[in-house]
Amino acid sequence: MQHESRNMNRQQDAKGVILTGYFSNSEVSPPASVVNNVEEIESSSLSRRTGLYSVQSRLKNASGKPPYHCYNSRDELDELLMDEYWTEVENITLSGEGKGDAEPQEVVQLKLPDEGEQEKAWLTEAGLATLFDESASDPEDMMGLLFTLTRTQAAAVEKRFETIRKRNKQHHIPDVRDIFKLPGTLESKEDEAKSTERSENRKMNITTDGQVVGQGNGAGPSEQSVSEPETDINLELSFSDQALIYKVDSKASSEALTDTDDKLPNFKLSRDKTGLTKMGDLSPQDMKKVHRLVLIEMTALFDTAGIDLKAHKAVKLKVKESGLFGVPLATLLEQDQRRQPGTKVPIILQRLIFHIEEEGLDTEWLLRIPGSATRVKAVHVELEGKFYEGLFSWESLKQHDAASLLKLFIRELPHPLLTVEYLIAFMAVLKLPTKTQQLQALNLVVLLLPESSRDVLKALMEFLQRVIDHKEQNKMTLNNVAVVMAPNIFMFKGFRNKISMQQELSMATETANIVRLLIRYQNLLWTIPKFIMNQVRKQNTENQKKISKERAMRKLLKKIAYDREKPEKQEKPPSEADSSSQGVIRVQAPQFSKVSMAVQLTEELQASDVLSHFLSQKSSVSVKREDLCLYEIGGNIKERCLDEDTYMKDLLELNPSAKWVIKWIIQR
């Protein structure tokens, strides 16, 4: 009890998010030294392995009170609702999954990089490896990225670079002037002052009115201001810059998340006349830039709140190279794409979702009531052998069994759906001081996921929302669905054997609340913030400037080579800029043999109007409206599928050199 009391005091002192108990990064996935605590692990893992897992005993501590009380939270998910979480964990344990596998698979092994190696890996992922290794990448490309960074983003880069520099300095051969430098000289005093100034700056927040506010103890700002209810998400200003100007007030408690569906903030995306950008709308070249910028921005946001993220690495393991369950997403999608080109979500997952919905989403306690363990195992084996041949009898598959198979598919992934690398970041989201910052951070972490994980997660969240839409009939509210799905998404194979019982209790409410946010705000979370898009455009513009001399030289050579040709051959068709200056934009549709289509440019012209105009002129086109997209190509963007609410005149002002092309898109 004394240990629990110390834990409670430590959690209260941290003054992080009231929603859950605070735990350090090491607690999320403890090092080997923690796992080797024989007495604790043996007692907990024994009950897990044998299936003698009592929900009652898990929920009681030595005093007989539910351990949730130690977090002193007024707004956490209620105990009766969290019973469903532990019931789901018990169902997973009792299912004995994997025991009948002919080839037992390895479980994910986590590794925390050594000091300095983490920073190098971060800079490499951010496209800034040249800072510590001149041969690593194109320095000009790196300078283009650095040129676009905000103040907080640049500070995040500097912090990682300084760590590497100091570590390298320990093994550096000292300069003779450094050896004989006296401690009282002017130069050494200046160095000391600069070092102190840098250290102090990292502990301060600078507000909009110039005031400096202390940063707290590492669990996020210790105070927060009483402000008007948050309803809008600002996508135009860097999230980390918004956090930097956030004023704190320790007496405020209205920022805590609530435990009912209807009390979660009704965040809205403010409409942008240049159009919202979703994941999948950009070219691979620009998505690479987005990933780097989002990584830097996410790190800057957590840095501003005093939260230090220590990303884990997954140790390579032997995995299945074919099949349906227990196969890496990349491998599964590769074999599916050979059957259906363009597939983004595994066919088996699509088919399970379709079958559950086909049976009707009004079924009471859908997803909560498990299927028969015996039948699920039998169907699992049958699917592996008959699915791709089209011989499996879907008519005989019961709905609850299908739901259990869907959850099994997620749990059996060799690597967790949220990835080992970013699992810590997902868990740290709730440490941020306001709901707005939590949602902004979650937006960034979702954008960082590999494409395959991101697409599967989106398909899963959309399905769960459709289940919730029938809550009046099936009794599955947002909270019900979140607590049932959380252990299936977060507790990947082998993870529970690496954490203590107390850590698992701490994670239960947190993971359920993260799933709750993922479902509720999915329309926002898969949106690329406008400030990131502006940085991509700026970076592309800078890159174009670097090649302008070569382009000018090529034009000069062409002029010299052809200056004797006839004038009519030198005439060029009207450019996009010339056309737009005359109040007309020219739209191409090469896939539909449409060379060029003139569209009158007005203040109210939207991308949807252009598509409607195209379909009205091309009556022979047998394609659905939802399968068409108007693309912005060239200028300061490589390629972007436009939101139908985009105002063309406003976008043209942002990118005057762009071309407009209608393309057929494959959606799977």
Secondary structure, DSSP 8 states (H G I E B T S, - for coil): -HHHHHHHHHHHHHT--TTS----HHHHS--HHHHT-HHHHHHHHHHHHHS---HHHHH--TTSS-GGGGG--SSS--HHHHHHHHHHHHHHHHHTTTTT-SS-----EEE---TTHHHHHHHHHTT-GGGT-TTSS-HHHHHHHHHH--HHHHHHHHHHHHHHHHHHHHTS---HHHHT--TTSHHHHHHHHHHHHHHHHHTEEE-TTS-EEE--SSSS-S---------EE--SS-HHHHHHT----TT--TTS--SSGGGS---EE---TT--EETTSB-HHHHHHHHHHHHHHHHHHHHHTT------EEE-----SSSSSS--HHHHHHHHHHHSTT--S-HHHHHHHHHHHHT-TTSTTTTTS---HHHHHHHHHHHHHHTTTT---GGG--HHHHHHHHHHHHHT-SS-TT-HHHHHHHHHGGGSSSHHHHHHHHHHHHHHS-HHHHHHHHHHHHHHHHHHTTHHHH---HHHHHHHHHHHHHS-TTTGGGS-HHHHHHHHHHHHHHHHHHHHTHHHHTEE-HHHHHHHHHHHHHHHHHTHHHHHHHHHHHHHHHTTS-HHHH-----HHHHHHTTEEEEEEGGGTEEEEEEE--TT-BHHHHHHHHHHH-TT----GGGEEEEEEETTEEEEE--TT-BHHHHHHH-TT-EEEEEE----
